[in-house]
Amino acid sequence: MTEWDLESVLAWRNHPEVRRFMFSRHEIELQEHKAWFEKASKQANRYLLVFEQDAQARGFVNLAVASGSIAEWGFYTDPSSPKGTGKALGNQLLSYAFGELKLHKLVGQVLAYNERSRNFHLRLGFQQEGILRQQHFDGEQYHDVYSYGMLASEWQQLQGENQ
Ligand SMILES: CC(C)(COP(=O)(O)OP(=O)(O)OC[C@H]1O[C@@H](n2cnc3c(N)ncnc32)[C@H](O)[C@@H]1OP(=O)(O)O)[C@@H](O)C(=O)NCCC(=O)NCCS
């Protein structure tokens, strides 16, 4: 992600069909977004990535690596993208995370009512590892959070199966 991507990524993030599934759901102003980028892009072990298809920016991934090469990801696609964009973004990110960064584990945390993302994680080959009960308060009510994980060994096995 570069400064050139800031406005597109902000427009996707603020779209109602993306924003409602985020852990912080407020509409983000351009200034706040720029300040966030300024800080986050300088953090070690933090990867801010834009997914491109046919030379067009189609999605965003935020990868935060903790000690032991365990990372958590957050992501969204451009809401006007065709079906299949998410799967392409996910597979490319898995190749990057395990193939290039050599991570040990990738974790995704999903709000319970985000059925699309829950299916999405399972479709990519993540294991559901637990349900954190009423783990998120959105200002009005508590929501369960589903936790998904994939190990490097599991990704390698999937690679073998897909050949
Ligand atoms: C989650 C997201 C990345 C999926 O991208 P997408 O382009 O819609 O997904 P794809 O079309 O590639 O579909 C991939 C899988 O997701 C699941 N999925 C996609 N659309 C779905 C829907 N409407 N209902 C249920 N599951 C759905 C399916 O498992 C699908 O696999 P299949 O088509 O083989 O059954 C995208 O919808 C998104 O950005 N959502 C808003 C932000 C968000 O929720 N981010 C994740 C926060 S944890």
PDBQT file of the ligand as one rigid body, heavy atoms in Angstrom, charges set to zero:
ROOT
HETATM    1  C1  LIG A 201     -15.230 -11.563   2.968  1.00  0.00    +0.000 C 
HETATM    2  C2  LIG A 201     -14.852 -11.117   1.550  1.00  0.00    +0.000 C 
HETATM    3  C3  LIG A 201     -13.360 -10.801   1.464  1.00  0.00    +0.000 C 
HETATM    4  C4  LIG A 201     -15.160 -12.276   0.604  1.00  0.00    +0.000 C 
HETATM    5  O1  LIG A 201     -14.855 -11.856  -0.712  1.00  0.00    +0.000 OA
HETATM    6  P1  LIG A 201     -15.784 -12.291  -1.952  1.00  0.00    +0.000 P 
HETATM    7  O2  LIG A 201     -15.174 -11.751  -3.196  1.00  0.00    +0.000 OA
HETATM    8  O3  LIG A 201     -17.184 -11.956  -1.610  1.00  0.00    +0.000 OA
HETATM    9  O4  LIG A 201     -15.611 -13.864  -1.887  1.00  0.00    +0.000 OA
HETATM   10  P2  LIG A 201     -15.597 -14.909  -3.091  1.00  0.00    +0.000 P 
HETATM   11  O5  LIG A 201     -16.638 -14.533  -4.100  1.00  0.00    +0.000 OA
HETATM   12  O6  LIG A 201     -14.212 -15.095  -3.567  1.00  0.00    +0.000 OA
HETATM   13  O7  LIG A 201     -16.078 -16.219  -2.315  1.00  0.00    +0.000 OA
HETATM   14  C5  LIG A 201     -15.189 -16.924  -1.468  1.00  0.00    +0.000 C 
HETATM   15  C6  LIG A 201     -15.983 -17.700  -0.437  1.00  0.00    +0.000 C 
HETATM   16  O8  LIG A 201     -16.561 -16.784   0.510  1.00  0.00    +0.000 OA
HETATM   17  C7  LIG A 201     -17.852 -17.296   0.910  1.00  0.00    +0.000 C 
HETATM   18  N1  LIG A 201     -18.907 -16.369   0.473  1.00  0.00    +0.000 N 
HETATM   19  C8  LIG A 201     -18.806 -15.416  -0.503  1.00  0.00    +0.000 A 
HETATM   20  N2  LIG A 201     -19.969 -14.753  -0.607  1.00  0.00    +0.000 NA
HETATM   21  C9  LIG A 201     -20.807 -15.298   0.296  1.00  0.00    +0.000 A 
HETATM   22  C10 LIG A 201     -22.158 -15.040   0.687  1.00  0.00    +0.000 A 
HETATM   23  N3  LIG A 201     -22.888 -14.083   0.104  1.00  0.00    +0.000 N 
HETATM   24  N4  LIG A 201     -22.702 -15.777   1.683  1.00  0.00    +0.000 NA
HETATM   25  C11 LIG A 201     -21.986 -16.737   2.290  1.00  0.00    +0.000 A 
HETATM   26  N5  LIG A 201     -20.702 -17.042   1.971  1.00  0.00    +0.000 NA
HETATM   27  C12 LIG A 201     -20.128 -16.339   0.992  1.00  0.00    +0.000 A 
HETATM   28  C13 LIG A 201     -18.020 -18.642   0.238  1.00  0.00    +0.000 C 
HETATM   29  O9  LIG A 201     -17.480 -19.636   1.074  1.00  0.00    +0.000 OA
HETATM   30  C14 LIG A 201     -17.162 -18.479  -0.998  1.00  0.00    +0.000 C 
HETATM   31  O10 LIG A 201     -16.703 -19.676  -1.531  1.00  0.00    +0.000 OA
HETATM   32  P3  LIG A 201     -17.593 -20.461  -2.647  1.00  0.00    +0.000 P 
HETATM   33  O11 LIG A 201     -18.056 -19.436  -3.640  1.00  0.00    +0.000 OA
HETATM   34  O12 LIG A 201     -16.649 -21.437  -3.222  1.00  0.00    +0.000 OA
HETATM   35  O13 LIG A 201     -18.716 -21.052  -1.878  1.00  0.00    +0.000 OA
HETATM   36  C15 LIG A 201     -15.673  -9.875   1.092  1.00  0.00    +0.000 C 
HETATM   37  O14 LIG A 201     -17.035 -10.205   1.039  1.00  0.00    +0.000 OA
HETATM   38  C16 LIG A 201     -15.513  -8.662   1.991  1.00  0.00    +0.000 C 
HETATM   39  O15 LIG A 201     -14.592  -7.872   1.825  1.00  0.00    +0.000 OA
HETATM   40  N6  LIG A 201     -16.463  -8.478   2.948  1.00  0.00    +0.000 N 
HETATM   41  C17 LIG A 201     -16.560  -7.277   3.766  1.00  0.00    +0.000 C 
HETATM   42  C18 LIG A 201     -15.406  -7.099   4.713  1.00  0.00    +0.000 C 
HETATM   43  C19 LIG A 201     -15.191  -8.282   5.635  1.00  0.00    +0.000 C 
HETATM   44  O16 LIG A 201     -16.121  -8.926   6.094  1.00  0.00    +0.000 OA
HETATM   45  N7  LIG A 201     -13.904  -8.558   5.903  1.00  0.00    +0.000 N 
HETATM   46  C20 LIG A 201     -13.515  -9.650   6.766  1.00  0.00    +0.000 C 
HETATM   47  C21 LIG A 201     -13.548  -9.233   8.179  1.00  0.00    +0.000 C 
HETATM   48  S1  LIG A 201     -13.146 -10.627   9.229  1.00  0.00    +0.000 SA
ENDROOT
TORSDOF 0
